[in-house]
Protein backbone atom coordinates (compact mmCIF):
# COMPACT_ATOMS: atom_id res chain seq x y z
CA UNK A 1 0.00 0.00 0.00
CA UNK A 2 1.22 3.48 -0.72
CA UNK A 3 2.62 4.86 2.54
CA UNK A 4 0.88 8.18 1.92
CA UNK A 5 -2.44 6.39 2.19
CA UNK A 6 -1.58 3.64 4.68
CA UNK A 7 -4.44 3.15 7.07
CA UNK A 8 -3.97 2.93 10.82
CA UNK A 9 -6.14 -0.14 11.27
CA UNK A 10 -5.54 -0.32 15.03
CA UNK A 11 -6.93 3.21 15.37
CA UNK A 12 -9.85 2.26 13.12
CA UNK A 13 -10.68 -0.71 15.33
CA UNK A 14 -10.55 1.50 18.41
CA UNK A 15 -12.85 4.05 16.77
CA UNK A 16 -15.33 1.37 15.72
CA UNK A 17 -15.34 -0.08 19.24
CA UNK A 18 -16.33 3.36 20.49
CA UNK A 19 -18.90 4.09 17.77
CA UNK A 20 -20.52 0.66 18.06
CA UNK A 21 -20.22 0.48 21.87
CA UNK A 22 -18.45 -2.88 21.59
CA UNK A 23 -15.54 -3.71 23.83
CA UNK A 24 -13.05 -6.26 22.50
CA UNK A 25 -10.43 -7.99 24.57
CA UNK A 26 -6.80 -7.79 23.44
CA UNK A 27 -6.83 -11.25 21.83
CA UNK A 28 -9.89 -10.46 19.70
CA UNK A 29 -8.54 -7.02 18.85
CA UNK A 30 -5.26 -8.55 17.59
CA UNK A 31 -7.10 -11.19 15.54
CA UNK A 32 -9.41 -8.57 14.04
CA UNK A 33 -6.38 -6.44 13.17
CA UNK A 34 -4.79 -9.43 11.38
CA UNK A 35 -7.96 -10.06 9.38
CA UNK A 36 -8.38 -6.41 8.38
CA UNK A 37 -4.74 -6.24 7.29
CA UNK A 38 -5.25 -9.40 5.17
CA UNK A 39 -8.34 -7.91 3.55
CA UNK A 40 -6.48 -4.65 2.85
CA UNK A 41 -3.63 -6.62 1.24
CA UNK A 42 -6.12 -8.48 -0.96
CA UNK A 43 -7.78 -5.23 -2.02
CA UNK A 44 -4.50 -3.43 -2.74
CA UNK A 45 -4.12 -4.55 -6.40
CA UNK A 46 -7.73 -3.66 -7.14
CA UNK A 47 -7.38 -0.24 -5.56
CA UNK A 48 -4.22 0.38 -7.63
CA UNK A 49 -6.02 -0.33 -10.90
CA UNK A 50 -6.06 2.88 -12.93
CA UNK A 51 -9.46 3.95 -14.21
CA UNK A 52 -10.20 6.03 -17.24
CA UNK A 53 -11.17 9.56 -16.12
CA UNK A 54 -14.37 9.15 -18.09
CA UNK A 55 -15.22 5.89 -16.34
CA UNK A 56 -18.84 5.98 -15.26
CA UNK A 57 -19.31 5.52 -11.54
CA UNK A 58 -22.12 3.52 -10.04
CA UNK A 59 -25.33 5.38 -9.46
CA UNK A 60 -26.93 5.92 -6.09
CA UNK A 61 -30.23 4.13 -5.84
CA UNK A 62 -32.89 5.27 -3.41
CA UNK A 63 -36.16 3.41 -2.84
KEMI-930159 format. One record per residue (C-alpha): x, y, z. Coordinates in pm, whole numbers, plus 50000, padded with zeros to 5 digits. Layout:
+-------+-------+-------+
!    c1 !    c2 !    c3 !
+-------+-------+-------+
!     X !     Y !     Z !
...
+-------+-------+-------+
***
This chain:
+-------+-------+-------+
!    c1 !    c2 !    c3 !
+-------+-------+-------+
! 50000 ! 50000 ! 50000 !
! 50122 ! 50348 ! 49928 !
! 50262 ! 50486 ! 50254 !
! 50088 ! 50818 ! 50192 !
! 49756 ! 50639 ! 50219 !
! 49842 ! 50364 ! 50468 !
! 49556 ! 50315 ! 50707 !
! 49603 ! 50293 ! 51082 !
! 49386 ! 49986 ! 51127 !
! 49446 ! 49968 ! 51503 !
! 49307 ! 50321 ! 51537 !
! 49015 ! 50226 ! 51312 !
! 48932 ! 49929 ! 51533 !
! 48945 ! 50150 ! 51841 !
! 48715 ! 50405 ! 51677 !
! 48467 ! 50137 ! 51572 !
! 48466 ! 49992 ! 51924 !
! 48367 ! 50336 ! 52049 !
! 48110 ! 50409 ! 51777 !
! 47948 ! 50066 ! 51806 !
! 47978 ! 50048 ! 52187 !
! 48155 ! 49712 ! 52159 !
! 48446 ! 49629 ! 52383 !
! 48695 ! 49374 ! 52250 !
! 48957 ! 49201 ! 52457 !
! 49320 ! 49221 ! 52344 !
! 49317 ! 48875 ! 52183 !
! 49011 ! 48954 ! 51970 !
! 49146 ! 49298 ! 51885 !
! 49474 ! 49145 ! 51759 !
! 49290 ! 48881 ! 51554 !
! 49059 ! 49143 ! 51404 !
! 49362 ! 49356 ! 51317 !
! 49521 ! 49057 ! 51138 !
! 49204 ! 48994 ! 50938 !
! 49162 ! 49359 ! 50838 !
! 49526 ! 49376 ! 50729 !
! 49475 ! 49060 ! 50517 !
! 49166 ! 49209 ! 50355 !
! 49352 ! 49535 ! 50285 !
! 49637 ! 49338 ! 50124 !
! 49388 ! 49152 ! 49904 !
! 49222 ! 49477 ! 49798 !
! 49550 ! 49657 ! 49726 !
! 49588 ! 49545 ! 49360 !
! 49227 ! 49634 ! 49286 !
! 49262 ! 49976 ! 49444 !
! 49578 ! 50038 ! 49237 !
! 49398 ! 49967 ! 48910 !
! 49394 ! 50288 ! 48707 !
! 49054 ! 50395 ! 48579 !
! 48980 ! 50603 ! 48276 !
! 48883 ! 50956 ! 48388 !
! 48563 ! 50915 ! 48191 !
! 48478 ! 50589 ! 48366 !
! 48116 ! 50598 ! 48474 !
! 48069 ! 50552 ! 48846 !
! 47788 ! 50352 ! 48996 !
! 47467 ! 50538 ! 49054 !
! 47307 ! 50592 ! 49391 !
! 46977 ! 50413 ! 49416 !
! 46711 ! 50527 ! 49659 !
! 46384 ! 50341 ! 49716 !
+-------+-------+-------+
***
